[in-house]
């Protein structure tokens, strides 16, 4: 088993970063959400494609963000329901990689993650509806979003008790929310097995607060030396009910 590292704090991206993955919302051929012309939608995004370059974003003709890097997670952005013209271009040479109209629906909250690999033509935005049951003051609600392209199916267990939090989580899907007592946890990531007892690949420490909901993005490469980019495995934990995003860096993984 690897040694555990304590969590490090990564600043949340600005609200405008939401445009980055909204671009992919339409551009990857995903069916756009039906438009409602009254009200607003809440959208937050995560740049989780480990070999994608930094990008600049223009929305409705205005430059809203420059140099968006892997690992950025936004707060929720309120957008008017309906259509928005979006352009995305590489930061290095301003090559346009997407230009289209996106459509969002009112009264719906989304997390949209840019996942997959540009080098393998598997890049695609993944859209998750954020609709957890709000826990009590003593509990937290957490889901796992598997966006690590080389991790394979995984189980996640609690080191101190052996309890299974997530069983056979697969790329690029999000699990159901799991309610746990608020507090500190050391979690173990394992290759998925029938008995949830595969060799521990890596561990990480997480603290969750009562009456809060979270999405934990398992991102990057378990084997970066063999991958298209040197982007090691991270757990990026975003608080769904507000507050700052926090990144827990996983330790160097042990091959399964």
Secondary structure as GFF3:
##gff-version 3
##sequence-region A 1 256
A	DSSP	three_ten_helix	15	17	.	.	.	ID=ss1
A	DSSP	alpha_helix	18	27	.	.	.	ID=ss2
A	DSSP	beta_strand	40	47	.	.	.	ID=ss3
A	DSSP	beta_strand	55	59	.	.	.	ID=ss4
A	DSSP	beta_strand	62	68	.	.	.	ID=ss5
A	DSSP	beta_strand	77	80	.	.	.	ID=ss6
A	DSSP	beta_strand	82	90	.	.	.	ID=ss7
A	DSSP	beta_strand	96	104	.	.	.	ID=ss8
A	DSSP	beta_strand	109	115	.	.	.	ID=ss9
A	DSSP	beta_strand	124	129	.	.	.	ID=ss10
A	DSSP	beta_strand	139	147	.	.	.	ID=ss11
A	DSSP	beta_strand	154	158	.	.	.	ID=ss12
A	DSSP	beta_strand	164	169	.	.	.	ID=ss13
A	DSSP	beta_strand	178	181	.	.	.	ID=ss14
A	DSSP	beta_strand	183	191	.	.	.	ID=ss15
A	DSSP	beta_strand	200	208	.	.	.	ID=ss16
A	DSSP	beta_strand	212	219	.	.	.	ID=ss17
A	DSSP	three_ten_helix	224	226	.	.	.	ID=ss18
A	DSSP	beta_strand	234	239	.	.	.	ID=ss19
A	DSSP	beta_strand	246	249	.	.	.	ID=ss20
###
